[in-house]
Amino acid sequence: MIESSDRTPLARSFFDRPVLDVAPELLGRTLIRMTEDGPIELRLTEVEAYAGESDPGSHAYRGRTARNEVMFGPPGHAYVYFTYGMWHCLNVVCGPEGKASGILLRAGEIQVGAELTRRRRISARHDKELAKGPARLATALDVDRALNGADLCDGPAAPLTLLQGRPPSLDQVRNGPRTGVGGEGAYHPWRFWIEGDPTVSPYRAHTPRRRAT
């Protein structure tokens, strides 16, 4: 028997903790995206932690910039960035204000609004692929830079909200190296996922980009 999902919103205090405490506890939570066409609900199955100025893999490693400003703000907000000139990625800011850290939402299971996400993810062969990977997740949920800084603790009418959901048991949670991260941060085991869930994205090691000659 599957336990019912808890519809209680996560409090800001949940996010106001060290990133490595928050990240695994995001698994199983319900992310609601309110769109003009209706709500989309996603159960988080894979996330990645980034520890700010102490983490070479983080956008905040070299300090505050116009791009990463939101990461230094209050916890419980969305940090959305644009990458490779074509994709958006959705992160959740956590930790105390002024100390940048965030969690990349890598994958999830669409539980409500699959018909809305299929319009944006027409290349998905199965529903389990709708949000399988961070760029796919953002595309499926219609997330772009307009949602950068959105408050996830702003109530049920907010564009993004995180609910208590249905966290997995501890023996279902796995962790390992982050996907595509190179350099000093390559082997930090800060990617967390629900073991055996078909929506979790495959691990890919960092591949250095070749410069044109």
N, C-alpha and C positions, 0 to 999 in steps of 0.2 A: 504494500500500500504506500503511495506517495504522499508525504506530508504536505499539507496546504501551505501556500506561500503567505508570509506575514506582510501585510500592507502598511505597516508602520514606517513612516519616513525615518531615515537615518539622521540623527542629530549632528550638529556641527562638531560636538565633542568627539564623535566617532572619528572624524578626519583630523582632529587636532592632536595627533600622536605621531610617533616615529614612523617613517614610511614603510619600514620592514615589518612593523606590527599591523599596519592598516592593509597592506597589499594582499596577503593571503586571506584576510577576513572580508575582502570584497567579493571573493568567489561565492557564487550562489545568490548574490544580491540581485534585486530587480531594478533595472534602469528603465525609466519611463521617458520617452521622447514625445512631447506633445507637438503635433504638426497641424497645419491648416486642414489636412484631410482626416485627422483623427489621431488617436494615441498608438504608439508602438511600444511594446514591452519586451525587454530582452533580459535573460538570465545570464549573468556574467560567468564565463567558464575559464577565462585565461587573462592574466594581467602581468605587468612588468613594473618593477619599482626602480625609480631613479632618485638618487640622494643628493641632488643639487650641487652645490659648490665643492663638495668632497668627492664627487663621482665624475670621472672623465667621460662617461657615457651620457651625462646629462646636458641639456641645453643651457643649464645655469652654471656649468662648471667654471666658466670664465667671468662670471658675475652678471649683474643685472643689465639687460638690454631692452630695447623697445619690444622685441619679439617675445622675450620670456618674462616680461613684467608681472604677468598674472601669477607666475609661480612664487613670487615673493609676497603675494598678498594673503588675505585670510584663507584658511583651509575651507574645503567644501565647495570650491569653485571649479569651473571647467577651464582647462588650458587646451586650446585647439591650435595646431600648427599645420602649415602647408609644406609638403615635401615632394621632392623630385619634380616640381612644376606641375603636378597633376593630382595629388592625393592629400586629403586632410586626415588627421589623427586626433583622437579624443583622449585627454588625460584628466585625472582628478587631482587637484592640489591638496596636499596634506601637510601636517606638521605645523609648528607655530608660525605666525605671521613674521615675515622678515627673513626666514630661513627656507630657501626654495627647495621643495621636493615634490615629486608628483608620481602618479601611477598611470601608465599607459593601459588603456582598455583594449586588449588584443583580440578577444573573441567572445561570442556569446550565442545563446539559443533564442531565436525570435519566438516568443510565446503568444503575443497578441499583435495583430497588424501585419502578418506575413504578406498579405495581398498588397499592402502599401510598399513594403520593401522590395517585392519582386519587380516593381516598376523601375526601380533604380538599379537593381542587381540582375539585369536580364541575362547576364552570362552565367549565373548560378545554375548548376545542373540539378541540385537538390536544395531543399530548404535548409539543410544543415550547413550549406556553404554560404548562406546569405550574409552572415557576419563572422566568417571564419578568417580572421586576420584583421589588423587595426584599420587599414584603409577600407576594407570591405565593410567593417562595422560602422565606420563614420558615414560611408556612402549609403548604407542601408537605412541609417537613422536620419539621413538628410542633415548631417552636421558639417558646418563650415566655419570660417573665421567669424561670422556674425554671432556665433555662440561663444566665442572666446571671452572668458570672464563671467559666464552665466553662473548664477548661484544655485547649486543643487539642493540647498536647504531653504528655498524660498517659498515652499508650499506647493500644493497639488496643481496649481495653474501654471507653474514655472515650465519653461521649455524642456528642462532636464531635471529629473528627480530620482534619487536612489532610495529604494525601500529595503526593509529588512530582508525580504525574500526568503529563500530556503537554503542556508549555508550547508555545504557538504560535511560529512563526518571527517575528522582529522585524518583517518586512514585513506581517504580519497584524494587528499591534497598532495601534489608533487611539486618539486621545484628543481630548477636547473639553470644553465647559462641563458642569458638574454639573447634573443634572436637578432642577428645582424650587427651586433655591437663589437667593435674592434678595439685595439689599443689596450690600455691598462684595465679598462672595465670589461674586457671580453668574457672573462670567466666568473664574474660575480653571479652566483646562483640565485638571481633575483627575479626570475620568471616563475610564476606560480600558475598551476592549472589543475582542473579536476580530472583525475585519472580515468581514462576510458571514455570520456565524453567525445562524441563524434564532431563537435563543433570546434574543438581545439585545433589551432593551426600547427603545421609541422615546424620543427626546429630547423633553422638555417644558420650556419655559422657566417661570420662576417667575410665578405669578399671584397678586397680592396678595389676601388674603382681605378681603372687605367686612364692615365692622362693621354690626351691626343698628342701625337708627335708631329 
